[in-house]
Amino acid sequence: QSGLEISVYNQGRLEQAALDRGLSTEEVIQIEKAVSAEYFGAIESSRAGFDYSRLRQLLWQGAWKDADQETERMILQVASTDMRPINRDSILNLPIQDLLTIDQLWAWYGPDQFGFTAQRLVYNSDAIARMPSKFMQAVGWQEGFGDLLKITRRYQELRFTADAPVGHLPTWRWACTSLESNYSVAPNFVDSFFVYLDQHFPALPDGGEPSP
């Protein structure tokens, strides 16, 4: 419970306990996974041999920017064989199990101000009314000046801190065609992605609003 890192002393105690109870290596692994998931968040992936242990470790450490880039790496690996950015046509390649795992890990360590569910709450709030441009301004990805002038921030200008706006993290680097200039997500992708989440994620509470 004190942390993801197990001391040498406690590792020895765990090994002795396993011997005393006649547990097999596989049983020990399953117990450790279950206990870690209970205290630090589950890490399951839809793909064999994949898990989100590194993302969990980075979030536990509060390494928000590294965790954001790990999120991008994992999404592209599980959804794209050539590591190309996800677009509207490839949204269906995003495994729901993996999106749920990423969402609950970000919410676990946020807490609740980060993750896809936090972003859904912003997008569905009365103030945003499912308008992509208003959403990107609300989560701090874009600055707006009136209805016409909008300035998209560079990725390096985003806020990788615990006090970032609700829904600011994780970013959607995995849906950006280029990061050379600005961090920019196509408005039609924003709407399509949230429709996909609405179809497969747990329903939002009626009248649910993001925390301030």
Residue pairs with C-beta under 8 A, 6 or more apart in sequence:
1 39
3 60
4 36
4 40
4 56
4 57
4 60
6 14
14 28
14 32
18 27
18 28
23 31
36 43
37 43
40 56
40 60
40 108
41 56
41 59
41 104
41 105
41 108
41 109
42 101
42 104
42 105
43 51
43 52
43 53
43 55
43 56
43 101
43 105
44 51
44 52
44 97
44 101
45 51
45 52
45 74
45 78
45 95
45 97
45 98
45 101
46 78
46 95
46 96
46 97
46 98
47 78
47 95
47 98
50 74
50 77
50 78
50 98
52 74
52 98
52 101
52 102
52 105
54 70
55 67
55 70
55 71
55 74
55 102
55 105
56 105
58 66
58 67
58 70
59 67
59 105
59 106
59 108
59 109
60 109
62 109
62 162
64 160
64 161
64 162
64 164
64 169
65 160
67 106
67 169
67 170
68 160
68 169
68 170
68 171
68 173
69 173
71 102
71 106
71 170
71 173
71 174
72 170
72 171
72 173
72 174
74 98
74 102
75 86
75 94
75 98
75 102
75 174
76 83
76 84
76 85
76 86
76 174
77 83
78 94
78 95
78 98
79 86
79 90
79 93
79 94
79 95
79 98
79 174
80 86
80 90
80 93
84 90
85 174
85 175
85 176
85 177
86 93
86 94
86 174
86 175
87 175
87 177
87 186
87 189
88 186
88 188
88 189
88 192
91 189
91 192
91 193
91 196
92 196
94 196
96 200
96 201
99 116
99 197
99 200
99 201
100 201
102 115
102 116
102 170
103 115
103 116
103 117
103 201
104 115
105 115
106 114
106 115
106 116
106 118
106 169
106 170
107 114
107 115
107 117
107 118
110 118
110 162
110 169
112 118
112 211
113 164
113 166
113 167
113 210
113 211
114 164
114 167
114 168
114 169
114 170
115 170
116 197
116 201
117 201
117 204
118 166
118 167
118 210
119 135
119 139
119 167
119 194
120 194
120 197
120 198
120 201
120 204
121 166
121 167
121 204
121 208
121 209
121 210
122 128
122 135
122 138
122 139
122 166
122 167
122 210
123 130
123 135
123 190
123 194
124 130
124 204
124 208
125 138
125 209
125 210
126 209
127 134
127 138
128 134
128 135
128 138
130 191
130 194
132 187
132 188
132 190
132 191
133 142
133 144
133 150
133 187
134 144
135 190
136 142
136 152
136 185
136 187
136 190
137 143
137 144
137 150
138 165
138 167
139 165
139 166
139 167
139 168
140 153
140 158
140 159
140 164
140 165
140 168
141 152
141 153
141 158
141 168
141 171
141 183
141 185
142 150
142 151
142 152
142 153
143 150
143 151
143 152
143 153
144 150
144 151
145 151
152 182
152 183
152 184
153 182
153 183
154 181
154 182
154 183
155 171
155 173
155 176
155 179
155 182
155 183
158 164
158 168
158 171
158 183
159 165
159 168
160 169
166 210
166 211
166 212
167 210
171 183
172 185
172 193
173 179
173 183
175 185
175 186
175 189
175 193
176 183
176 184
176 185
178 184
